[in-house]
Amino acid sequence: MQQTLEKIGKQVFYKRLQQKMTQEELCQGICSVSYLSKIENGKIEASEEILQLLCARLEIAVTDLRDVEEDVKGKLDEWLNALVHLDKPQVERIYEELQGEMKHVLDFEIINYYKLLYTRYLMMKRDLPAVEEELERLKKFTRNTHLFRRCYIRIIRHCYILYSTNIHRHWNTC
């Protein structure tokens, strides 16, 4: 039950940020800011009516929260493995598959995981301006993510620094 509360709260939080809405804008006429904050942090379970109103304002359906996500999680783990082993054909194949599937994912953790791996993908492609941009975006989401992913972000950031300062000539593992 607690996991579901956190999941829904994180999705509301992520979707709100994605649409560049403040808590005040989202909850206006629906609930108080403190109530929305508790929902986003998984501290309370929102009533069905409030959840429906929040989702309507965010333009998402409550029922769409769990469908594609398990398959995508597995594919992301596959992608991580391919990235770690620098299996470029496999990395490209999985990347192409994920493009369509990620449009249907609302889970904050899965989206964050995808963005993290996408940043690593950009490192592999040596697209440094895009890596820098993605690392900046990831800063917003690191407070609500797992320790492994926070560490992985740091690893990517350090690889980016090494590569962008031309130290990469001596270290070809990023």
Backbone as a chain_set.jsonl record, in Angstrom:
{"seq": "MQQTLEKIGKQVFYKRLQQKMTQEELCQGICSVSYLSKIENGKIEASEEILQLLCARLEIAVTDLRDVEEDVKGKLDEWLNALVHLDKPQVERIYEELQGEMKHVLDFEIINYYKLLYTRYLMMKRDLPAVEEELERLKKFTRNTHLFRRCYIRIIRHCYILYSTNIHRHWNTC", "coords": {"N": [[0.826, -1.197, 0.0], [1.883, 1.292, 0.882], [3.888, 1.577, -0.998], [2.396, 1.968, -3.325], [1.184, 4.42, -2.725], [3.447, 6.086, -2.644], [4.311, 5.762, -5.272], [2.192, 6.823, -6.84], [2.207, 9.415, -5.831], [4.796, 10.268, -6.596], [4.489, 10.206, -9.336], [2.561, 12.185, -9.738], [4.047, 14.366, -8.817], [6.214, 14.344, -10.692], [4.863, 14.689, -13.167], [3.726, 17.186, -12.731], [6.039, 18.793, -12.54], [7.03, 18.349, -15.09], [5.161, 19.669, -16.618], [5.706, 22.176, -15.864], [4.386, 23.33, -13.677], [3.441, 24.919, -10.642], [2.989, 23.856, -7.214], [0.887, 25.3, -6.166], [-0.528, 26.105, -8.466], [-1.386, 23.638, -9.479], [-3.034, 22.573, -7.423], [-5.001, 24.453, -7.027], [-8.232, 25.272, -6.117], [-8.789, 22.628, -5.711], [-7.459, 21.238, -3.582], [-5.512, 21.83, -0.563], [-2.184, 23.279, -0.565], [-0.436, 22.04, 1.224], [-1.675, 19.564, 1.524], [-1.446, 18.532, -1.083], [1.333, 18.385, -1.179], [1.784, 16.371, 0.702], [0.598, 14.249, -0.645], [2.29, 14.069, -2.914], [4.643, 13.317, -1.665], [4.035, 10.823, -0.763], [2.851, 10.49, 1.718], [0.179, 10.493, 2.451], [-2.944, 9.021, 1.418], [-4.664, 10.077, -1.307], [-8.065, 11.074, -1.7], [-10.34, 9.45, -3.945], [-11.777, 11.238, -5.512], [-10.291, 13.667, -5.338], [-7.878, 12.793, -6.431], [-8.721, 12.174, -9.039], [-9.412, 14.771, -9.934], [-6.928, 16.108, -9.76], [-5.44, 14.575, -11.582], [-6.911, 15.078, -13.893], [-6.368, 17.792, -14.273], [-3.676, 17.573, -14.748], [-3.756, 16.242, -17.07], [-3.689, 13.421, -17.305], [-4.595, 9.946, -17.019], [-5.871, 8.173, -14.281], [-6.034, 5.414, -14.365], [-4.076, 4.628, -16.14], [-1.63, 4.136, -14.988], [-0.076, 1.786, -14.532], [0.307, -0.036, -16.687], [2.257, -0.515, -18.997], [4.602, -0.442, -17.687], [6.1, -2.493, -16.284], [7.256, -4.076, -18.315], [8.864, -2.161, -19.527], [10.64, -1.566, -17.46], [12.185, -3.937, -17.356], [13.334, -3.831, -19.899], [14.854, -1.517, -19.63], [16.746, -2.368, -17.763], [18.05, -4.24, -19.346], [19.109, -2.491, -21.238], [20.869, -0.992, -19.666], [22.741, -3.002, -19.078], [23.725, -3.514, -21.664], [24.851, -1.007, -22.205], [26.856, -0.858, -20.233], [28.52, -2.909, -21.073], [29.297, -1.91, -23.453], [28.035, -2.709, -25.828], [27.303, -1.82, -28.683], [25.504, -2.291, -30.97], [23.368, -3.618, -29.673], [22.696, -1.688, -27.754], [21.734, 0.381, -29.414], [19.538, -0.918, -30.627], [17.828, -1.44, -28.429], [17.427, 1.167, -27.556], [15.939, 2.241, -29.704], [13.594, 0.684, -29.47], [12.66, 1.533, -26.988], [11.899, 4.157, -27.469], [9.215, 4.457, -28.421], [7.79, 3.181, -26.38], [8.282, 4.595, -23.997], [6.677, 6.818, -24.074], [4.296, 6.129, -22.949], [4.704, 5.733, -20.303], [4.306, 6.662, -16.942], [5.381, 6.497, -14.483], [7.435, 7.923, -12.131], [9.96, 6.975, -11.189], [10.721, 5.155, -13.187], [10.836, 6.797, -15.445], [12.823, 8.547, -14.633], [14.953, 6.746, -14.385], [15.185, 5.991, -17.079], [15.987, 8.485, -18.179], [18.43, 8.771, -16.952], [19.862, 6.569, -18.02], [19.686, 7.3, -20.68], [21.271, 9.559, -20.673], [23.728, 8.353, -20.212], [23.859, 6.924, -22.581], [24.121, 9.047, -24.379], [26.672, 9.827, -23.615], [28.13, 7.65, -24.541], [27.781, 8.093, -27.247], [29.252, 10.335, -27.466], [28.198, 12.912, -27.375], [28.634, 15.636, -26.112], [27.516, 18.299, -25.517], [24.769, 17.667, -25.293], [24.878, 15.793, -23.219], [25.707, 17.397, -21.101], [23.458, 19.052, -20.875], [21.447, 17.163, -20.2], [22.459, 16.203, -17.747], [22.15, 18.466, -16.214], [19.356, 18.63, -16.151], [18.799, 16.286, -14.748], [19.546, 16.917, -12.176], [17.342, 18.0, -10.826], [15.808, 15.823, -10.149], [17.198, 14.08, -8.542], [16.908, 14.015, -5.771], [14.729, 12.442, -5.193], [15.29, 9.782, -5.791], [16.69, 6.408, -6.041], [19.601, 5.22, -4.225], [21.52, 3.836, -5.799], [21.024, 4.926, -8.338], [21.576, 7.612, -7.9], [24.304, 7.434, -7.416], [25.126, 6.461, -9.906], [24.532, 8.637, -11.519], [26.48, 10.384, -10.592], [28.773, 9.038, -11.446], [28.464, 9.207, -14.242], [28.577, 11.985, -14.482], [31.223, 12.443, -13.65], [32.622, 11.028, -15.646], [31.856, 12.585, -17.806], [33.129, 15.018, -17.143], [35.816, 14.191, -17.195], [36.031, 13.396, -19.885], [35.333, 15.748, -21.248], [37.4, 17.405, -20.579], [39.499, 16.495, -21.983], [40.927, 14.417, -20.872], [40.15, 11.964, -21.528], [41.652, 10.736, -23.496], [43.465, 9.126, -22.282], [41.938, 7.366, -20.962], [39.69, 5.117, -21.756], [37.13, 4.092, -21.041], [34.645, 5.19, -20.571]], "CA": [[0.0, 0.0, 0.0], [2.759, 2.463, 0.968], [4.588, 1.694, -2.276], [1.452, 2.55, -4.268], [1.063, 5.837, -2.362], [4.664, 6.759, -3.094], [4.35, 5.721, -6.731], [1.235, 7.8, -7.351], [2.709, 10.732, -5.444], [5.943, 10.612, -7.443], [3.988, 10.464, -10.681], [1.942, 13.512, -9.695], [5.174, 15.3, -8.709], [6.942, 14.392, -11.953], [4.014, 15.26, -14.211], [3.603, 18.611, -12.411], [7.299, 19.418, -12.962], [7.117, 18.233, -16.545], [4.293, 20.7, -17.184], [6.17, 23.455, -15.301], [3.342, 23.858, -12.794], [3.754, 24.979, -9.216], [1.996, 23.157, -6.406], [-0.266, 26.194, -6.048], [-1.296, 26.046, -9.713], [-2.021, 22.332, -9.61], [-4.064, 22.272, -6.428], [-5.959, 25.554, -6.907], [-9.628, 24.872, -6.184], [-8.931, 21.18, -5.502], [-7.029, 20.918, -2.22], [-4.493, 22.764, -0.075], [-0.805, 23.005, -0.986], [0.152, 21.063, 2.152], [-2.278, 18.27, 1.204], [-0.786, 18.089, -2.311], [2.7, 18.031, -0.81], [1.725, 15.054, 1.354], [0.322, 13.269, -1.707], [3.506, 13.927, -3.721], [5.663, 12.642, -0.859], [3.546, 9.506, -0.383], [2.518, 10.474, 3.152], [-1.248, 10.213, 2.61], [-3.648, 8.539, 0.242], [-5.658, 11.059, -1.743], [-9.383, 10.522, -2.006], [-10.499, 9.18, -5.374], [-12.249, 12.474, -6.151], [-9.165, 14.602, -5.457], [-6.939, 12.206, -7.383], [-9.3, 12.367, -10.375], [-9.306, 16.192, -10.28], [-5.51, 16.411, -10.0], [-5.055, 13.918, -12.837], [-7.558, 15.805, -14.994], [-5.611, 19.028, -14.488], [-2.378, 17.167, -15.299], [-4.049, 15.579, -18.342], [-3.341, 12.0, -17.264], [-5.658, 9.085, -16.5], [-5.441, 7.411, -13.109], [-5.947, 3.994, -14.721], [-2.933, 4.376, -17.03], [-0.396, 4.22, -14.224], [0.698, 0.561, -14.331], [0.224, -0.988, -17.787], [3.458, -0.808, -19.782], [5.779, -0.14, -16.884], [6.93, -3.656, -15.939], [8.048, -4.421, -19.503], [9.862, -1.112, -19.73], [11.679, -1.755, -16.431], [13.063, -5.009, -17.818], [14.081, -3.344, -21.059], [15.852, -0.566, -19.134], [17.833, -3.16, -17.181], [18.782, -4.763, -20.509], [19.835, -1.362, -21.831], [21.992, -0.72, -18.763], [23.722, -4.059, -19.295], [24.354, -3.273, -22.969], [25.683, 0.198, -22.072], [28.024, -1.194, -19.417], [29.398, -3.76, -21.877], [29.554, -1.189, -24.708], [27.496, -3.489, -26.936], [26.652, -0.733, -29.421], [24.302, -2.699, -31.722], [22.31, -3.902, -28.698], [22.317, -0.389, -27.184], [20.917, 1.084, -30.416], [18.28, -1.651, -30.803], [16.978, -1.201, -27.259], [17.074, 2.592, -27.585], [14.847, 2.401, -30.677], [12.388, 0.08, -28.896], [12.195, 2.34, -25.857], [11.363, 5.445, -27.911], [7.753, 4.42, -28.445], [7.232, 2.706, -25.112], [8.424, 5.575, -22.917], [5.591, 7.799, -24.165], [3.155, 5.645, -22.173], [5.127, 5.527, -18.915], [4.089, 7.806, -16.058], [6.064, 6.264, -13.211], [8.572, 8.833, -11.948], [11.213, 6.221, -11.07], [11.065, 4.582, -14.49], [11.221, 7.916, -16.315], [14.114, 9.017, -14.136], [15.911, 5.704, -14.766], [15.383, 6.147, -18.519], [16.772, 9.698, -18.426], [19.782, 8.464, -16.503], [20.489, 5.713, -19.03], [19.778, 8.1, -21.902], [22.458, 10.401, -20.507], [24.867, 7.447, -20.431], [23.826, 6.666, -24.018], [24.71, 10.232, -25.014], [28.122, 9.755, -23.357], [28.666, 6.666, -25.473], [27.754, 8.738, -28.556], [30.163, 11.482, -27.34], [27.43, 14.141, -27.6], [28.891, 16.347, -24.853], [26.534, 19.342, -25.18], [23.528, 17.02, -24.853], [25.158, 15.198, -21.904], [25.693, 18.493, -20.123], [22.059, 19.459, -20.735], [20.731, 16.112, -19.464], [22.946, 16.198, -16.363], [21.504, 19.61, -15.56], [17.956, 18.237, -15.91], [18.756, 15.226, -13.738], [19.73, 17.497, -10.844], [16.036, 18.23, -10.215], [15.151, 14.59, -9.763], [18.053, 13.19, -7.756], [16.501, 13.903, -4.369], [13.666, 11.449, -5.074], [15.659, 8.552, -6.486], [17.447, 5.414, -5.283], [21.028, 5.453, -4.026], [22.243, 3.345, -6.979], [20.876, 5.873, -9.441], [22.32, 8.832, -7.544], [25.721, 7.114, -7.644], [25.332, 6.347, -11.35], [24.566, 10.015, -12.026], [27.813, 10.918, -10.267], [29.736, 8.386, -12.341], [28.305, 9.829, -15.56], [29.073, 13.36, -14.371], [32.69, 12.386, -13.625], [33.059, 10.652, -17.0], [31.666, 13.785, -18.632], [34.206, 15.962, -16.811], [37.06, 13.637, -17.727], [36.016, 13.43, -21.345], [35.283, 17.122, -21.757], [38.685, 18.072, -20.323], [40.476, 15.781, -22.815], [41.635, 13.349, -20.166], [39.65, 10.726, -22.112], [42.652, 10.096, -24.354], [44.177, 8.139, -21.474], [40.976, 6.506, -20.257], [38.688, 4.866, -22.787], [36.081, 3.212, -20.534], [33.355, 5.888, -20.393]], "C": [[0.869, 1.26, 0.0], [3.488, 2.678, -0.354], [3.678, 2.331, -3.329], [1.273, 4.037, -4.004], [2.261, 6.617, -2.886], [4.713, 6.843, -4.615], [3.417, 6.769, -7.329], [1.714, 9.209, -7.041], [3.861, 11.185, -6.312], [5.501, 10.923, -8.867], [3.333, 11.838, -10.762], [3.038, 14.578, -9.668], [5.877, 15.462, -10.056], [6.122, 15.08, -13.038], [3.844, 16.765, -13.994], [4.866, 19.354, -12.856], [7.43, 19.437, -14.481], [6.289, 19.329, -17.226], [4.609, 22.09, -16.633], [5.091, 24.143, -14.469], [3.873, 23.926, -11.371], [2.706, 24.163, -8.472], [0.724, 23.996, -6.303], [-1.155, 26.12, -7.287], [-2.048, 24.728, -9.836], [-3.198, 22.171, -8.661], [-5.131, 23.359, -6.289], [-7.394, 25.066, -7.125], [-9.868, 23.393, -5.948], [-8.615, 20.805, -4.063], [-5.99, 21.949, -1.785], [-3.111, 22.347, -0.585], [-0.185, 21.948, -0.077], [-0.405, 19.661, 1.889], [-1.632, 17.693, -0.057], [0.638, 17.645, -2.017], [2.742, 16.651, -0.158], [1.437, 13.955, 0.337], [1.604, 12.996, -2.493], [4.609, 13.191, -2.974], [5.217, 11.279, -0.353], [3.171, 9.382, 1.079], [1.053, 10.147, 3.404], [-1.815, 9.684, 1.306], [-4.727, 9.552, -0.108], [-6.988, 10.365, -1.971], [-9.479, 10.349, -3.519], [-10.91, 10.449, -6.122], [-11.101, 13.465, -6.368], [-8.153, 14.086, -6.466], [-7.432, 12.394, -8.819], [-9.149, 13.816, -10.838], [-7.863, 16.593, -10.585], [-5.06, 15.824, -11.333], [-5.679, 14.619, -14.04], [-6.783, 17.082, -15.309], [-4.244, 18.721, -15.105], [-2.512, 16.472, -16.654], [-3.509, 14.155, -18.4], [-4.53, 11.23, -16.71], [-5.107, 8.266, -15.346], [-5.218, 5.946, -13.477], [-4.741, 3.646, -15.588], [-1.614, 4.219, -16.296], [0.462, 2.958, -14.244], [0.833, -0.36, -15.537], [1.559, -1.405, -18.393], [4.703, -0.898, -18.904], [6.666, -1.333, -16.541], [7.81, -4.072, -17.111], [9.175, -3.419, -19.718], [10.985, -1.241, -18.707], [12.685, -2.811, -16.87], [13.931, -4.574, -18.983], [15.158, -2.34, -20.638], [17.025, -1.293, -18.492], [18.7, -3.775, -18.281], [19.668, -3.681, -21.126], [21.047, -0.998, -20.987], [23.105, -1.738, -18.996], [24.464, -3.852, -20.62], [25.27, -2.048, -22.919], [26.969, -0.098, -21.308], [29.026, -2.007, -20.232], [29.74, -3.144, -23.237], [29.17, -2.014, -25.941], [26.644, -2.545, -27.793], [25.447, -1.175, -30.256], [23.102, -2.965, -30.792], [21.791, -2.598, -28.08], [21.381, 0.339, -28.144], [19.56, 0.413, -30.603], [17.316, -1.353, -29.656], [16.535, 0.259, -27.212], [15.888, 2.826, -28.52], [13.539, 1.838, -30.123], [11.792, 0.958, -27.799], [11.546, 3.648, -26.291], [9.837, 5.471, -27.886], [7.148, 4.077, -27.096], [7.27, 3.754, -24.012], [7.318, 6.629, -22.947], [4.406, 7.419, -23.284], [3.474, 5.469, -20.695], [4.922, 6.807, -18.119], [4.84, 7.671, -14.748], [7.349, 7.091, -13.148], [9.899, 8.076, -11.932], [11.66, 5.667, -12.42], [11.528, 5.68, -15.447], [12.602, 8.436, -15.927], [15.229, 8.036, -14.528], [16.216, 5.806, -16.268], [16.275, 7.354, -18.814], [18.229, 9.495, -18.029], [20.514, 7.631, -17.558], [20.625, 6.44, -20.369], [21.008, 9.01, -21.843], [23.719, 9.573, -20.733], [24.99, 7.105, -21.918], [24.465, 7.833, -24.783], [26.218, 10.291, -24.79], [28.771, 8.795, -24.343], [28.75, 7.261, -26.884], [28.681, 9.953, -28.62], [29.475, 12.806, -27.704], [27.493, 14.982, -26.323], [27.911, 17.482, -24.548], [25.214, 18.745, -24.67], [23.707, 16.37, -23.483], [25.076, 16.269, -20.831], [24.259, 18.946, -19.835], [21.27, 18.443, -19.902], [21.174, 16.046, -18.005], [22.316, 17.339, -15.571], [20.05, 19.28, -15.23], [17.848, 17.205, -14.793], [18.918, 15.764, -12.323], [18.408, 17.652, -10.107], [15.456, 16.964, -9.599], [15.968, 13.701, -8.834], [17.599, 13.044, -6.312], [15.454, 12.808, -4.157], [14.022, 10.116, -5.729], [16.521, 7.656, -5.597], [18.933, 5.757, -5.227], [21.838, 5.011, -5.246], [22.194, 4.373, -8.103], [21.581, 7.183, -9.147], [23.809, 8.613, -7.782], [26.025, 7.051, -9.139], [25.368, 7.727, -12.004], [25.938, 10.626, -11.772], [28.88, 10.325, -11.181], [29.669, 9.024, -13.73], [28.861, 11.249, -15.543], [30.604, 13.373, -14.391], [33.253, 11.978, -14.987], [32.947, 11.846, -17.942], [32.802, 14.781, -18.4], [35.531, 15.476, -17.384], [37.116, 13.763, -19.247], [36.08, 14.857, -21.872], [36.571, 17.897, -21.49], [39.839, 17.344, -21.012], [41.308, 14.751, -22.065], [41.254, 11.994, -20.772], [40.675, 10.013, -22.993], [43.386, 8.985, -23.613], [43.236, 7.134, -20.815], [39.78, 6.28, -21.156], [37.541, 3.981, -22.298], [34.74, 3.896, -20.356], [32.493, 5.763, -21.619]], "O": [[0.631, 2.183, -0.778], [3.687, 3.814, -0.783], [4.136, 3.142, -4.135], [1.215, 4.832, -4.941], [2.108, 7.676, -3.494], [5.106, 7.864, -5.178], [3.811, 7.517, -8.224], [1.638, 10.096, -7.891], [3.914, 12.343, -6.725], [6.066, 11.796, -9.525], [3.525, 12.568, -11.734], [2.972, 15.568, -10.398], [6.11, 16.583, -10.509], [6.627, 15.952, -13.745], [3.82, 17.533, -14.956], [4.78, 20.415, -13.475], [7.883, 20.419, -15.07], [6.671, 19.847, -18.276], [3.888, 23.053, -16.891], [4.904, 25.357, -14.539], [4.665, 23.081, -10.954], [1.663, 23.821, -9.029], [-0.385, 23.461, -6.348], [-2.38, 26.077, -7.178], [-3.207, 24.704, -10.249], [-4.253, 21.679, -9.062], [-6.07, 23.199, -5.509], [-7.724, 24.52, -8.177], [-11.012, 22.939, -5.977], [-9.407, 20.133, -3.401], [-5.632, 22.838, -2.558], [-2.905, 21.201, -0.984], [0.515, 21.056, -0.554], [0.322, 18.676, 2.02], [-1.307, 16.506, -0.101], [1.097, 16.635, -2.552], [3.638, 15.855, -0.439], [1.971, 12.851, 0.446], [1.967, 11.842, -2.716], [5.425, 12.509, -3.594], [5.942, 10.639, 0.408], [3.173, 8.28, 1.627], [0.711, 9.588, 4.447], [-1.241, 9.874, 0.234], [-5.6, 9.847, 0.708], [-7.031, 9.207, -2.386], [-8.78, 11.023, -4.276], [-10.443, 10.7, -7.233], [-10.959, 14.032, -7.452], [-7.627, 14.856, -7.27], [-6.651, 12.732, -9.708], [-8.802, 14.069, -11.992], [-7.601, 17.322, -11.542], [-4.383, 16.488, -12.118], [-5.045, 14.738, -15.088], [-6.569, 17.413, -16.475], [-3.718, 19.512, -15.888], [-1.514, 16.155, -17.302], [-2.944, 13.734, -19.41], [-5.372, 11.794, -16.012], [-4.002, 7.728, -15.427], [-4.307, 5.308, -12.95], [-4.423, 2.468, -15.748], [-0.565, 4.173, -16.938], [1.662, 3.059, -13.985], [1.451, -1.417, -15.4], [1.936, -2.573, -18.291], [5.743, -1.382, -19.348], [7.888, -1.187, -16.512], [8.984, -4.389, -16.921], [10.299, -3.794, -20.05], [12.154, -1.047, -19.042], [13.895, -2.605, -16.769], [15.115, -4.905, -19.049], [16.244, -2.313, -21.216], [18.174, -0.883, -18.656], [19.925, -3.825, -18.166], [20.819, -3.928, -21.484], [22.124, -0.729, -21.518], [24.275, -1.372, -19.1], [25.685, -4.0, -20.684], [26.342, -2.05, -23.523], [28.045, 0.359, -21.694], [30.236, -1.821, -20.101], [30.391, -3.778, -24.068], [29.874, -2.019, -26.951], [25.423, -2.483, -27.644], [24.434, -0.475, -30.247], [21.972, -2.583, -31.095], [20.584, -2.429, -27.906], [20.345, 0.857, -27.727], [18.543, 1.096, -30.725], [16.143, -1.053, -29.877], [15.39, 0.551, -26.864], [14.943, 3.53, -28.164], [12.485, 2.452, -30.29], [10.574, 1.105, -27.698], [10.724, 4.197, -25.558], [9.242, 6.42, -27.377], [6.112, 4.623, -26.716], [6.37, 3.794, -23.173], [7.055, 7.268, -21.928], [3.604, 8.276, -22.913], [2.598, 5.094, -19.915], [5.308, 7.893, -18.552], [4.927, 8.631, -13.981], [8.228, 6.969, -14.002], [10.856, 8.487, -12.588], [12.845, 5.709, -12.752], [12.504, 5.502, -16.175], [13.437, 8.725, -16.784], [16.31, 8.448, -14.948], [17.375, 5.717, -16.674], [17.21, 7.256, -19.608], [19.141, 9.99, -18.69], [21.641, 7.946, -17.939], [21.585, 6.21, -21.105], [21.697, 9.202, -22.845], [24.665, 10.035, -21.37], [26.097, 7.008, -22.447], [25.246, 7.628, -25.712], [26.961, 10.745, -25.66], [29.825, 9.085, -24.909], [29.685, 6.964, -27.629], [28.878, 10.534, -29.687], [30.099, 13.703, -28.27], [26.534, 15.035, -25.553], [27.504, 17.617, -23.394], [24.618, 19.264, -23.725], [22.785, 16.393, -22.667], [24.456, 16.074, -19.785], [23.898, 19.192, -18.684], [20.516, 18.822, -19.006], [20.343, 15.853, -17.118], [21.991, 17.183, -14.394], [19.567, 19.615, -14.148], [16.917, 17.246, -13.988], [18.47, 15.13, -11.368], [18.351, 17.456, -8.893], [14.696, 17.032, -8.633], [15.474, 12.668, -8.384], [17.889, 12.025, -5.686], [15.314, 12.302, -3.044], [13.13, 9.396, -6.177], [17.015, 8.079, -4.552], [19.45, 6.487, -6.072], [22.74, 5.726, -5.681], [23.208, 4.654, -8.741], [22.131, 7.804, -10.056], [24.498, 9.499, -8.288], [27.066, 7.534, -9.585], [26.142, 7.958, -12.933], [26.492, 11.304, -12.637], [29.782, 11.03, -11.634], [30.701, 9.343, -14.321], [29.537, 11.667, -16.483], [31.213, 14.205, -15.063], [34.259, 12.531, -15.43], [33.828, 12.086, -18.768], [33.366, 15.321, -19.352], [36.278, 16.249, -17.984], [38.125, 14.183, -19.814], [36.799, 15.139, -22.831], [36.808, 18.935, -22.109], [41.005, 17.546, -20.672], [42.305, 14.264, -22.597], [41.946, 10.998, -20.56], [40.568, 8.806, -23.209], [43.868, 8.029, -24.221], [43.681, 6.173, -20.189], [38.939, 7.167, -21.301], [37.022, 3.184, -23.079], [33.766, 3.226, -20.013], [31.379, 6.286, -21.647]]}, "num_chains": 1, "name": "protein.A"}
